[in-house]
Amino acid sequence: MSTTMHDVAQLAGVSIKTVSNVVNGYPYIRDTTRDRVLAAIKELDYQMNVSARNLRSGRTGMICLAVPELSLPYFAELADSVIRAAEDVGLTVIIEQTGADRARELEILSGKRKHLTDGLIFSPLELGPEDKPAFDVSFPMVLLGERIFGSSHDHVTMHNVEAARAATAHLIGLGRRRIALIGAHEGEQVGSARLRTEGYVRAHEDAGMEIDPALIGEAGMWHRANGAETMDRMLDAGIEIDAVFALNDALALGAMHALHQRRIAVPEQVAVIGFDDIDEARYAAPPLSSVSPGREDIARTAVHLLQQQIEDRGTPRAPVEIVADYEIVVRESTSGVSA
């Protein structure tokens, strides 16, 4: 005979309602009570009947994660983190790639697929403040990224300016004075590129250093090839460089490739730091210093907030904005070698 929720409740010494709250991820439960219930679940090998639960509640047990593209390592690793966080609370994740296409991002917000999922975690790349009315949707949604602020939905983001400032300050602290920035988007009013460029500028201001405009390298999508191309363009122009701050790790890895091709030693001649702390960073040659923007925390928080919206649907509450902590992870591509 299969184990029931009643069996778990009896072993844990709690009510069936308490067991239900634990398995459904209800946050307001004492840690000791939750631990007791989870121990009973493990001991009895209780398997929750998700299909029956969803049928009773009118839910699918699935959520959607919409990101620009999984070929960008940050979004691939973010998706992995979201999937694992969702599994912990009994949710399944469907991935949508928008291709950073405005029409496809608007289609995500149209709710055409809302009957397939209970809610949406959305990281837009092409929509901006002028599109804010499109975000007034009736289904549960959590926003990620830096394109939309002040909407009627929960928002989880990162310390872009402060983290970029700290990454640039790390290079300045090593004695570097000709720090190239790779990944700028000229004319961008909102988004990661503008915010991280602002952090780069502030770090120079903090140190009383002027910035040579020639050191600001434009790039389109933040892929390795574009990082290498921008680095090559600067070097071909004869721009003197002793360090690189790339606005993501893919650009940094591309820049390091271009430097290696020209036999320019990293970090002895040019120190390099990226942003995102993707898994590949620690296995680069040399291992890449990077900003860790709190990806795991972002994923867990987004799933928790979305689950709260799903559970409390119909109960009005003010949206929250949460900013994840960051860390400068120093590896051999900077490693304290002074100029």
N, C-alpha and C positions, 0 to 999 in steps of 0.2 A: 504494500500500500504506500502511495506517495506521501511525502511529508506535506502538511498543510500549515497555513499561517497560524492556526490555533495551536499546533504543536510547538511552533517557535515561541509564541506568546507564553505558553505554559512553562517551557524550559527557561525562558528569560525572566519570568515572573512579572510580566507586563500585560497590558491589554492588547487585543488584536488591533485596535486602532493605532496604538503606539508602534507595533510592528509595521503596519501599513505606512505610517508616517516615515519610518526609517527607510524602508525600501523605495519610497517615492521621493527621498531626498529632502524631506521637510526640514528646514534649517534650525527651527527653534526647539531643539531637544537637548537635554543634558548629555554631555559627552559620556558620562558613565552609563547612562541608559542606552545610548546608541551603541557603545562598545559591547554591552551585554547582549543586545539584540543581534548584533553582527556576529558575535561569538556563537550564539545559538543557531543562527542561519548556517554558519560554517560547520558546526558540529553535526547538524541534522541534514546537511547538504540540501537545504531548501532551495527549490527552483521556482521563482515567481512566474506565474502564468501571465505573461505580458499581453498576450492576445486578448484574454478575458478582461484584464484590467482596462485595456484600451477600448474594447467594445463597450464596457459599462460607462466609461468617461466620455466617449465620443471623440477620442484622440487617436492619432496614428502611432505615437511613440517614436516619430521621426522628426528631425529638424533639418533645416537646410543651412549650409555654409556657402556663401557666394563670395568668391575671390577673383581677382583679375586673371591670374594664370598660375598653374602649378609648376610651370617650368622655371618660375622665380623661386629659388630655394627657400626664401623666408615663408612664402605662402604654402609651399609643400610641407614644411615643418610645422607651420601653424595649424594646417589641416590635421596633421597627425596628432598634435596636442589636443585639438578640439575633439577629435574622434575618441581619444582615450578619456578625456574629461566627461564626455557624454556617456560613454559606456559605463562609467562609474555610477551614474544615476539612472541607468536602464534606458538610455536614448540611443537611437541610431542616427547617423549623419549622412545626408545626401549632399554631394559636392556639386556646385554649379560654377563653371568658369565663364566669366563675362568677357574675357579677352580685352579688358579695358576699353570696351566699346560702349558708347553712351546709350545707344538704343537698347542694347542687351541689359545694361544696368537699370534702365527705366522699366524694361519688361519684368525684371525681378521684382520691382516694386508694384507692378500691376496686380499681383496676387493671382495670376492665372493658374499657378500650381499650388495654391494654398490648401487645396483639399488633400494634397499628398503629404503635407507636413503640418506640424503644430506651431512652428515658428521659424524665424530667420535670423542668422548671424551674418551681417553684410559688411563687406569692406569695399566701398566704391572707390574708383580711381578717376573717373571722368566727370561725375556729377559734382556740382559745387553749390555754394550758398544760394545761387539763383534758383536752384532746383528744390529748395527746402519744402515747398508745398507738396511735392511728389512723395515725401517721406511721411506724410500724414496718413498712414495706413491703419487699417483696423485690426491687423493680426499682430501677434507678439514679435518684436524685433529688437535686436541689439546691434548697434553700429560700432564698427571698428575704424581705425584710421583717422586721417586729418582733413578729410574733405568737407564734412558736415558737422558743425557744432551748433548747439542750441536747438536741436529738434525736440520733438515730443517723445523721444525714445531713449532708453539707456544707451550710454556710450562708454566704451572702454578704449583708451588710447595710451600713448607712451610719452615720455619726457623728451621730445625731439630736440628742442632748443637746448635744454640743459645738458643732455647727453652729448650732443654734437660739440657743445662748448667744452665739456670735460675732455672729449677725445682730442680736440685741437689743443687744449691746454696741456695734455699729456705730451704731445709732440713739441710744443714750445718749451716745456720743462726739460726736454732732452737737448735743448740748445738749437733746435731747428728754427730757421728763420725764413725759409722759402718753401712754404707749405702749399702744395697744389690741392685744390678741391676738385674732385671728379664726380659729376652727376648733377650739376646745376641745371635748372630749367628756367631759361630766360623769360621774364614776364609772368611767371607763375605767382598768383596772389594767395592761393591756399594750397596746402599739401606738404608732404614730407620734404621735398626738395627745398622749398622756400624756408621751412622751419629749421632744417639742419644747416642750411647756408647761413641763416641768422645766427645760429650758435657758433659757427666758424668765425663769423665777423665779430661777435661779442668777445670771443676768446682773444682775438688780436687786439681789440680795444682794451681789454683787461690788462694786457701786457704792454700797452703803449706802442703797438706795432702797426704800421701802415700796411695795407694789402695792395699788392700789385694786381691790377685787374687781369693781367695775362695769366695769373695763377688760377683763375676761376674757369674750370673746364666744363663746358656744356656736354650733356649726353641725353639721348632719348630714353628708351626703356632701359632699366637698370640691369642689363645683361653683361656677362663677362666680355663678350665681343666689343660692346660699346666702351667698357672700361679700358680695354687694350687700345682701341682706336683713339680715344681721347688722350691717353698717355702718349701714344706715338705722335699724335698731332702736336702736343706740347714739346716733346723732345725734338721733333723735326724742326720746330720753330726756334730752337736754341734757347728755350726758356730755362733759366737756372732753377733747379728744384732740389731740395734736400729732404723733403718729406711729402707724403700724400695722405690726405683724409678723403676716403671714398665714401659716398653717401649710402652705399650698402656693400655687403661682402662680395657679391658677384662682381661689382665694378672694381673692388680692391684686388680680387684674384686676377681679373683681366689686366689691371695695371701692373701687378707683379709679373705677369707673363711677359708683358712688353718690356719691362725692365730687365728680366732675365735674358730675353732675346738679344739685348744690347750689352750684355755682360756688365750691367750696373748692379752692384751688390746691395742686397737688402738684408739688414738695415744699415750697413756700414756707410753707404753713400746716400741711400734714400730710405728713410723709415716709412712704413705703411701701416695705416690702421683703417679698419672698415666699420660697418654698422650692421647689426642683426645677430652676430655670433652664431651663424649657421654651423652645422656639424662639420662641414668641409673645412671650415677655418682652421680647426686644430690639426688637420692633416695636410695643410698646404706646406710648401717648402719655400721659405721657413714658415712655421705655424703663424697664422695671422692674428695680430691683436685686433680686438673688435669691441664694439659696444653691445652688451647683452641687454636688450630692451625689456626683459621680463615676459618673454613669449608664453611660457607655461602659465604664469599668473594671468596673463591676458586671456588665454584660452579657458582656464578654469572659471575666471570671473564672468566671462561672457556666457558660458554655459549655465552657470548658477543664476545669473540675472534673467536669462531667457526662460529657464525652468520656473523661476518665480513668477514671471509674467504669465506663463502657461497655466500654472496652478491657481493664480489669483485673477484670472481673466474675468473682466467685468467689475473688478474692484479698482477704482481710480487711485493713482498715486503719482507723485511727482517723479519725473525721470531723474536718474543719477548719472554722474560722469565720474569715472574712476580712471586714474592715471597710474600705470604700473611703475614700479621702481626699476632703475637701470643699474648696470655695473660696467666699469671699464675692465675688460679682461686683457691683461698684458701678456703677450706671447713673444716669440723671437723676432717677429717682423718689426718690433720697436725695441723691446728688451733692454731698455735703459742705456743703449749705446749713444754716447754724446757725439755731436758733430765736431 
